[in-house]
Amino acid sequence: METTSKYEYGALCAEILEAVGGSGNVKNVFHCITRLRIVPVNRDLVDMDKLQRVSGILKVVESSGQLQCVIGTTVPEVYADFLAISGAAAGGEVAAAPDAKTDGAEEKKPNLLIRALNTLASCVTPYLYAIVAGGMIKGIVSLITAFGVPSGSDVITVLNAVGDAPFYFMPFLVGFAAAKRFQVKEVFGIMTAGILMYSTFMSPAEGVSAYRFLFFDIPAYNYKSALFPVILSVWLFSVVFHFIDRRMPKNLRIVFSGALSFLISAPLFLAFLAPLGNMFAKVMTGAFAWLFTHTGPFAGALFCGIIPLTVIFGIKGWSAIELQNLNTLGYDYMLPNFFYSNLAVSGAVLGYALKMKRGEQKSAAVSTGLVCILGITEPALYGFALPEKKPLAAAMLGGAIAGACAMLLGVVTYAFSMPGITSIATYMDDGNNLLLLLPVMAIAWVSSFAISFALTKKEQ
């Protein structure tokens, strides 16, 4: 194990590593925006009591075979230090110690839906920082054009290039992350995306809609901003690659394993899996659009109301749907619900804080409640809403009310962003979308504040 003194979060990582059973018991480690996610080799070697007492961890959630350590927004730095100290590879594994093996015990796998959501999350979350940056720049573009800068000006052209880049080249970002998920070299994921984005398929000659390859046709689709086609294609490549690489002599792998794998998999994913992913994306987007269109207030209330629970239990994957909506429809009605929910958590925790006696606990409740407005709710949820229950119920009810109102008013967002107060610019359009957002924001915060204040008894 590396010495911890030269790392900013060395002491924290060392305590986490000791609690989970040492380097040999780390099967996999990765992170999302706020959580360090560790998959242990042998769950019995994990000391959960010690892990939950580690200073610097807000909460430990065990879900789908993962130990999810809620760290906060510093989790990328903690993750980097943890990799260095534990010896794990990024998104990969470390060699298991003899006492960490499962001795043939069958590993219990999470159900198919959870596995699918985890896969989506692992392929989308790593590049959310770029997506958020691009989305915020798109919001700034909307803001400055609203103040009179011509949309065809050189300034707007340059800013659009910066803001659009992570969306346009999304297949490469997804391919990189998917390769990590399916345990092949990241460059193969990038190459897979490059095949899908090749100009011949993106911009075929006039009148050409498909290319004949042996016994089947390869359609000429434009996979710009695609998610599912890339994930499915990288998955197929990984299956073929692992099959070939295990049987290839070691001194020939670098020459033949990748080449043979692409020779077999590329025509298949170009002809079948990528179009299937494209079709799935359209069907899924259409299904959610139908649900929110035909049962709007109910769908908005249900989805926004349960968001605090999805955060608490670490359920991911919504970003893929939101990005697909933005790519397909040009707007999204799901991501705003996370904004309303964050405001609702803020109102609920602050309403609860007003009933508390003055002291350190009240100060902590006020500060974590205010931070929710920026889009960071884990400290408030785990520190106050979940333990006290009533603020959690108030946040869910306030969120449900706001979600229903937003669907009645038709509020949407036009770019991906961190769902906090800084995202307001992404709601600007040529109409009154931004003006309709403002009362929904007030409803989310005020209703949850009032419910929490009414439910909470004054601390004596």
C-alpha positions as CSV (number, residue, x, y, z in Angstrom):
1,M,0.0,0.0,0.0
2,E,1.2,3.5,-0.9
3,T,2.1,5.9,1.9
4,T,-0.9,8.1,2.6
5,S,0.8,11.3,3.7
6,K,1.4,12.7,0.2
7,Y,-2.2,12.5,-0.8
8,E,-4.8,15.1,0.1
9,Y,-7.4,12.5,1.0
10,G,-4.9,9.8,2.0
11,A,-6.1,9.3,5.6
12,L,-9.7,9.0,4.4
13,C,-8.9,6.5,1.7
14,A,-6.7,4.4,4.1
15,E,-9.6,4.2,6.5
16,I,-12.0,3.2,3.8
17,L,-9.6,0.6,2.4
18,E,-9.1,-0.9,5.9
19,A,-12.8,-1.1,6.5
20,V,-13.6,-2.9,3.2
21,G,-11.0,-5.6,3.9
22,G,-7.9,-4.2,2.2
23,S,-6.7,-4.0,-1.3
24,G,-7.2,-7.7,-1.9
25,N,-10.9,-7.4,-1.2
26,V,-11.6,-4.7,-3.8
27,K,-13.0,-6.3,-6.9
28,N,-13.9,-3.0,-8.6
29,V,-14.1,0.7,-7.8
30,F,-15.6,3.6,-9.6
31,H,-17.5,6.8,-8.8
32,C,-20.5,8.9,-9.8
33,I,-20.9,12.6,-9.1
34,T,-21.0,12.2,-5.3
35,R,-20.3,8.6,-4.4
36,L,-17.3,6.3,-4.3
37,R,-18.7,2.9,-5.4
38,I,-16.7,-0.2,-4.3
39,V,-17.5,-3.7,-5.3
40,P,-15.9,-6.1,-2.7
41,V,-14.7,-9.6,-3.6
42,N,-16.0,-11.1,-0.3
43,R,-18.8,-9.1,1.5
44,D,-18.1,-11.0,4.7
45,L,-14.7,-9.3,5.0
46,V,-16.2,-5.8,5.0
47,D,-16.6,-4.1,8.4
48,M,-19.7,-2.0,7.8
49,D,-19.7,-0.5,11.3
50,K,-16.2,0.8,10.8
51,L,-16.9,2.0,7.3
52,Q,-20.0,4.0,8.4
53,R,-17.9,5.7,11.2
54,V,-15.2,6.9,8.7
55,S,-14.9,10.7,9.0
56,G,-15.5,12.2,5.6
57,I,-18.3,9.8,4.6
58,L,-21.8,11.2,4.8
59,K,-23.5,7.9,4.4
60,V,-22.9,4.3,3.3
61,V,-25.5,2.7,1.0
62,E,-25.3,-1.0,0.1
63,S,-27.0,-1.7,-3.1
64,S,-26.6,-4.1,-6.1
65,G,-23.4,-5.6,-4.7
66,Q,-21.9,-2.1,-4.2
67,L,-20.7,-0.3,-1.1
68,Q,-21.7,3.3,-2.1
69,C,-19.8,5.8,0.1
70,V,-21.4,9.2,-0.2
71,I,-18.5,11.7,-0.2
72,G,-19.9,14.7,-1.9
73,T,-18.5,16.8,-4.8
74,T,-14.9,16.0,-3.9
75,V,-15.4,12.4,-4.9
76,P,-13.2,12.6,-8.0
77,E,-10.2,13.6,-5.9
78,V,-11.0,11.0,-3.3
79,Y,-11.3,8.4,-6.1
80,A,-7.9,9.3,-7.6
81,D,-6.2,9.0,-4.2
82,F,-8.1,5.7,-3.5
83,L,-6.8,4.2,-6.8
84,A,-3.2,5.2,-5.9
85,I,-3.3,3.9,-2.4
86,S,-5.2,0.7,-3.1
87,G,-3.4,-0.2,-6.3
88,A,-6.6,-0.6,-8.3
89,A,-6.8,0.4,-11.9
90,A,-9.3,3.1,-13.0
91,G,-12.6,1.4,-13.3
92,G,-10.8,-1.9,-12.9
93,E,-9.8,-4.5,-10.4
94,V,-6.9,-5.4,-8.1
95,A,-5.6,-8.9,-7.6
96,A,-7.6,-10.6,-4.9
97,A,-5.7,-11.9,-1.8
98,P,-6.1,-15.6,-1.0
99,D,-8.3,-14.9,2.0
100,A,-10.6,-12.7,0.0
101,K,-11.8,-15.3,-2.4
102,T,-15.4,-16.5,-2.4
103,D,-14.5,-20.2,-2.2
104,G,-16.9,-21.1,-5.0
105,A,-19.8,-19.3,-3.3
106,E,-22.3,-18.2,-5.9
107,E,-22.3,-14.4,-6.3
108,K,-25.8,-13.0,-6.0
109,K,-26.4,-10.7,-9.0
110,P,-28.8,-7.8,-9.0
111,N,-31.9,-8.1,-11.1
112,L,-31.9,-7.2,-14.8
113,L,-33.4,-3.7,-14.4
114,I,-30.8,-2.7,-11.8
115,R,-28.0,-4.1,-13.9
116,A,-29.2,-2.2,-16.9
117,L,-29.4,1.1,-14.9
118,N,-26.0,0.5,-13.5
119,T,-24.6,-0.1,-17.0
120,L,-26.2,3.1,-18.2
121,A,-24.9,5.0,-15.3
122,S,-21.3,3.7,-15.7
123,C,-21.4,4.7,-19.4
124,V,-22.9,8.1,-18.9
125,T,-21.7,9.4,-15.5
126,P,-18.0,9.7,-16.3
127,Y,-18.6,12.4,-18.9
128,L,-21.3,14.3,-17.2
129,Y,-18.8,17.0,-16.3
130,A,-18.3,17.7,-20.0
131,I,-22.0,17.5,-20.7
132,V,-22.8,19.9,-17.8
133,A,-20.1,22.3,-19.1
134,G,-21.5,22.2,-22.6
135,G,-25.1,22.6,-21.3
136,M,-24.2,25.6,-19.2
137,I,-22.5,27.2,-22.2
138,K,-25.6,26.6,-24.3
139,G,-27.5,28.3,-21.6
140,I,-25.2,31.3,-21.7
141,V,-25.7,31.4,-25.5
142,S,-29.5,31.6,-24.9
143,L,-29.0,34.3,-22.3
144,I,-26.8,36.6,-24.4
145,T,-28.9,36.2,-27.5
146,A,-32.0,37.2,-25.4
147,F,-30.1,40.4,-24.7
148,G,-29.7,41.2,-28.3
149,V,-26.6,39.5,-29.6
150,P,-27.4,38.2,-33.2
151,S,-27.7,34.4,-33.4
152,G,-25.6,34.4,-36.6
153,S,-22.7,36.4,-35.1
154,D,-19.2,35.0,-35.0
155,V,-19.3,35.1,-31.2
156,I,-22.4,32.9,-31.0
157,T,-20.9,30.6,-33.7
158,V,-17.8,30.0,-31.6
159,L,-19.7,29.5,-28.3
160,N,-22.1,27.1,-30.1
161,A,-19.1,25.0,-31.2
162,V,-17.9,24.8,-27.6
163,G,-21.3,24.0,-26.1
164,D,-22.3,21.5,-28.8
165,A,-19.0,19.6,-28.8
166,P,-19.7,17.1,-26.0
167,F,-23.1,16.4,-27.4
168,Y,-22.0,16.0,-31.1
169,F,-19.1,13.7,-30.1
170,M,-21.0,11.9,-27.4
171,P,-20.4,8.5,-29.1
172,F,-16.7,8.7,-28.5
173,L,-17.2,9.6,-24.8
174,V,-19.7,6.8,-24.4
175,G,-17.5,4.4,-26.2
176,F,-14.6,5.1,-23.9
177,A,-16.7,4.6,-20.8
178,A,-18.5,1.5,-22.2
179,A,-15.1,-0.1,-23.0
180,K,-14.2,0.3,-19.3
181,R,-17.6,-1.2,-18.3
182,F,-17.1,-4.2,-20.5
183,Q,-13.5,-4.6,-19.6
184,V,-11.7,-4.0,-22.9
185,K,-9.1,-1.4,-23.8
186,E,-10.7,2.1,-23.9
187,V,-9.2,2.7,-27.4
188,F,-11.4,-0.1,-28.8
189,G,-14.4,1.8,-27.4
190,I,-13.3,4.9,-29.2
191,M,-12.6,3.0,-32.4
192,T,-16.1,1.5,-32.2
193,A,-17.6,5.0,-32.0
194,G,-15.4,6.1,-34.8
195,I,-16.8,3.3,-37.0
196,L,-20.3,4.4,-36.3
197,M,-19.4,8.1,-36.9
198,Y,-17.5,7.4,-40.1
199,S,-18.3,9.9,-42.8
200,T,-19.5,7.2,-45.3
201,F,-22.3,6.2,-43.0
202,M,-22.9,9.7,-41.5
203,S,-23.2,11.4,-45.0
204,P,-23.8,8.8,-47.7
205,A,-23.9,9.7,-51.3
206,E,-27.1,11.0,-52.7
207,G,-29.7,8.2,-53.1
208,V,-27.7,5.7,-51.0
209,S,-29.5,4.4,-47.9
210,A,-27.5,1.2,-47.2
211,Y,-24.4,-0.7,-48.2
212,R,-24.4,-4.4,-49.1
213,F,-22.0,-6.5,-47.0
214,L,-22.0,-10.2,-47.9
215,F,-25.5,-11.4,-47.1
216,F,-27.0,-8.4,-45.4
217,D,-27.4,-4.6,-45.7
218,I,-25.7,-2.0,-43.5
219,P,-27.9,1.0,-43.2
220,A,-26.4,4.5,-43.5
221,Y,-27.5,6.0,-40.2
222,N,-26.3,9.2,-38.5
223,Y,-25.3,8.2,-35.0
224,K,-24.3,11.7,-33.9
225,S,-25.1,12.2,-30.2
226,A,-26.0,8.5,-29.9
227,L,-26.0,6.6,-26.7
228,F,-27.6,3.2,-27.0
229,P,-26.1,2.2,-30.4
230,V,-22.6,2.8,-29.1
231,I,-23.2,0.9,-25.8
232,L,-24.6,-2.1,-27.6
233,S,-21.9,-2.1,-30.3
234,V,-19.1,-1.9,-27.7
235,W,-20.8,-4.8,-25.8
236,L,-20.8,-7.0,-28.9
237,F,-17.2,-6.2,-29.6
238,S,-16.2,-7.0,-26.0
239,V,-18.0,-10.4,-26.2
240,V,-16.1,-11.3,-29.5
241,F,-12.8,-9.9,-28.2
242,H,-12.8,-11.8,-24.9
243,F,-13.6,-15.0,-26.8
244,I,-10.8,-14.5,-29.3
245,D,-8.2,-13.0,-26.9
246,R,-8.5,-15.9,-24.4
247,R,-7.6,-18.4,-27.2
248,M,-4.9,-16.4,-28.9
249,P,-1.3,-17.1,-28.1
250,K,0.0,-14.2,-25.9
251,N,2.7,-13.1,-28.4
252,L,0.1,-12.7,-31.2
253,R,-2.7,-11.0,-29.2
254,I,-1.6,-7.4,-30.0
255,V,-1.6,-8.1,-33.7
256,F,-4.6,-10.3,-34.2
257,S,-7.1,-10.1,-31.2
258,G,-8.3,-6.6,-32.0
259,A,-8.3,-7.0,-35.8
260,L,-10.2,-10.3,-35.8
261,S,-12.7,-9.0,-33.3
262,F,-13.5,-6.0,-35.4
263,L,-13.7,-8.1,-38.6
264,I,-16.4,-10.2,-36.9
265,S,-18.2,-7.7,-34.8
266,A,-18.2,-4.4,-36.8
267,P,-20.4,-5.7,-39.7
268,L,-22.8,-7.2,-37.2
269,F,-23.1,-4.1,-35.0
270,L,-23.3,-1.8,-38.0
271,A,-26.1,-3.9,-39.5
272,F,-28.1,-5.0,-36.5
273,L,-27.2,-3.8,-33.0
274,A,-26.6,-0.1,-33.7
275,P,-29.8,0.2,-35.7
276,L,-31.5,-1.7,-32.9
277,G,-30.1,0.8,-30.3
278,N,-31.3,3.6,-32.5
279,M,-34.8,2.1,-32.6
280,F,-34.8,1.4,-28.9
281,A,-33.9,5.1,-28.2
282,K,-36.8,6.3,-30.4
283,V,-39.3,3.9,-28.8
284,M,-38.1,4.8,-25.3
285,T,-38.3,8.5,-25.9
286,G,-41.7,8.1,-27.5
287,A,-42.9,6.0,-24.6
288,F,-41.9,8.6,-22.0
289,A,-43.2,11.4,-24.2
290,W,-46.6,9.6,-24.4
291,L,-46.6,9.0,-20.6
292,F,-45.9,12.7,-19.8
293,T,-48.2,13.9,-22.6
294,H,-51.3,11.8,-21.7
295,T,-50.9,11.5,-17.9
296,G,-48.8,14.7,-17.5
297,P,-49.6,15.9,-14.0
298,F,-49.7,12.4,-12.6
299,A,-46.4,11.4,-14.3
300,G,-44.8,14.6,-13.2
301,A,-46.0,14.2,-9.6
302,L,-44.9,10.5,-9.4
303,F,-41.5,11.0,-11.0
304,C,-40.6,14.2,-9.1
305,G,-42.0,12.8,-5.8
306,I,-39.8,9.7,-5.8
307,I,-36.5,11.4,-6.8
308,P,-35.2,11.7,-3.2
309,L,-35.6,7.9,-2.9
310,T,-33.7,7.3,-6.1
311,V,-30.9,9.5,-4.7
312,I,-30.9,7.7,-1.4
313,F,-30.8,4.3,-2.9
314,G,-28.3,5.2,-5.6
315,I,-30.5,4.5,-8.6
316,K,-28.9,5.9,-11.7
317,G,-29.4,5.9,-15.4
318,W,-31.9,8.8,-15.8
319,S,-29.2,10.9,-17.5
320,A,-29.3,8.6,-20.5
321,I,-33.0,9.2,-21.0
322,E,-32.7,13.0,-20.5
323,L,-29.9,13.2,-23.0
324,Q,-31.8,11.1,-25.5
325,N,-34.8,13.5,-25.1
326,L,-32.6,16.5,-25.8
327,N,-31.1,14.8,-28.9
328,T,-34.4,13.6,-30.2
329,L,-36.9,16.2,-29.2
330,G,-34.6,19.2,-28.7
331,Y,-35.9,19.6,-25.1
332,D,-36.4,17.5,-22.0
333,Y,-39.1,17.4,-19.4
334,M,-37.5,14.9,-17.0
335,L,-34.3,16.7,-15.9
336,P,-36.3,19.8,-14.6
337,N,-37.9,17.5,-12.0
338,F,-34.5,17.0,-10.4
339,F,-34.3,20.8,-10.1
340,Y,-37.7,21.0,-8.4
341,S,-36.8,18.0,-6.2
342,N,-33.6,19.7,-5.0
343,L,-35.5,22.9,-4.2
344,A,-38.1,20.8,-2.3
345,V,-35.4,19.1,-0.3
346,S,-34.0,22.5,0.5
347,G,-37.4,23.8,1.7
348,A,-38.1,20.7,3.7
349,V,-34.8,20.7,5.6
350,L,-34.9,24.5,6.2
351,G,-38.5,24.1,7.5
352,Y,-37.3,21.4,9.8
353,A,-34.3,23.6,10.9
354,L,-36.6,26.4,12.1
355,K,-38.1,24.1,14.7
356,M,-34.7,23.1,16.1
357,K,-32.9,24.8,19.0
358,R,-29.9,27.0,18.2
359,G,-26.7,25.1,18.1
360,E,-24.3,23.2,15.8
361,Q,-27.0,20.8,14.6
362,K,-29.3,23.6,13.5
363,S,-26.4,25.4,11.7
364,A,-25.6,22.2,9.9
365,A,-29.2,21.8,8.8
366,V,-29.4,25.4,7.5
367,S,-26.2,25.1,5.6
368,T,-27.0,21.7,4.0
369,G,-30.5,23.0,3.2
370,L,-29.1,26.0,1.4
371,V,-26.5,23.9,-0.5
372,C,-29.4,22.0,-2.1
373,I,-30.3,25.0,-4.1
374,L,-27.0,24.5,-6.0
375,G,-28.0,20.9,-6.8
376,I,-26.2,19.0,-4.0
377,T,-28.7,17.2,-1.8
378,E,-26.9,14.3,-0.3
379,P,-25.7,16.1,2.9
380,A,-29.3,17.2,3.6
381,L,-30.9,13.9,2.6
382,Y,-28.6,11.7,4.6
383,G,-27.9,14.1,7.5
384,F,-31.5,15.2,8.2
385,A,-34.3,14.2,5.8
386,L,-33.7,10.4,6.0
387,P,-33.0,10.1,9.8
388,E,-35.9,12.4,10.8
389,K,-38.3,11.0,8.2
390,K,-40.7,14.0,8.2
391,P,-38.5,16.3,6.1
392,L,-38.1,13.4,3.7
393,A,-41.9,13.1,3.4
394,A,-42.3,16.8,3.0
395,A,-39.6,16.9,0.3
396,M,-41.4,14.1,-1.6
397,L,-44.8,15.8,-1.3
398,G,-43.5,19.2,-2.2
399,G,-41.7,17.7,-5.2
400,A,-44.8,15.9,-6.3
401,I,-46.8,19.1,-6.2
402,A,-44.1,20.9,-8.2
403,G,-43.8,18.1,-10.7
404,A,-47.6,18.1,-11.4
405,C,-47.6,21.9,-11.8
406,A,-44.7,21.9,-14.2
407,M,-46.4,19.4,-16.4
408,L,-49.6,21.5,-16.4
409,L,-47.5,24.5,-17.4
410,G,-45.3,22.6,-19.9
411,V,-41.9,23.6,-18.5
412,V,-38.9,22.1,-20.2
413,T,-35.2,22.5,-20.4
414,Y,-33.2,23.0,-23.6
415,A,-29.8,21.8,-22.4
416,F,-28.2,19.4,-19.9
417,S,-27.0,21.0,-16.7
418,M,-26.5,20.5,-13.0
419,P,-30.1,20.7,-11.6
420,G,-29.5,23.7,-9.4
421,I,-30.1,27.5,-9.4
422,T,-27.2,28.0,-11.9
423,S,-29.1,26.0,-14.6
424,I,-31.8,28.7,-15.0
425,A,-30.3,29.9,-18.3
426,T,-30.9,26.5,-19.9
427,Y,-34.7,27.2,-19.6
428,M,-34.6,30.2,-21.8
429,D,-36.4,30.1,-25.2
430,D,-38.2,32.5,-27.6
431,G,-41.4,32.2,-25.5
432,N,-42.3,32.2,-21.8
433,N,-40.8,28.9,-20.7
434,L,-38.5,30.7,-18.2
435,L,-41.3,32.7,-16.8
436,L,-43.3,29.5,-16.2
437,L,-40.4,27.9,-14.5
438,L,-40.3,30.6,-11.8
439,P,-43.6,29.8,-10.1
440,V,-42.8,26.1,-10.2
441,M,-39.6,26.8,-8.4
442,A,-41.5,28.8,-5.8
443,I,-44.1,26.0,-5.4
444,A,-41.4,23.4,-4.9
445,W,-39.6,25.3,-2.2
446,V,-42.6,26.9,-0.4
447,S,-44.8,23.8,-0.3
448,S,-42.1,21.5,1.1
449,F,-41.1,24.2,3.6
450,A,-44.6,24.6,4.8
451,I,-45.3,20.8,5.0
452,S,-42.1,20.2,6.9
453,F,-42.6,23.1,9.3
454,A,-46.2,21.9,10.0
455,L,-45.1,18.2,10.5
456,T,-42.1,19.0,12.8
457,K,-42.6,19.5,16.4
458,K,-40.7,22.4,18.0
459,E,-37.6,21.1,19.8
460,Q,-37.6,21.8,23.5
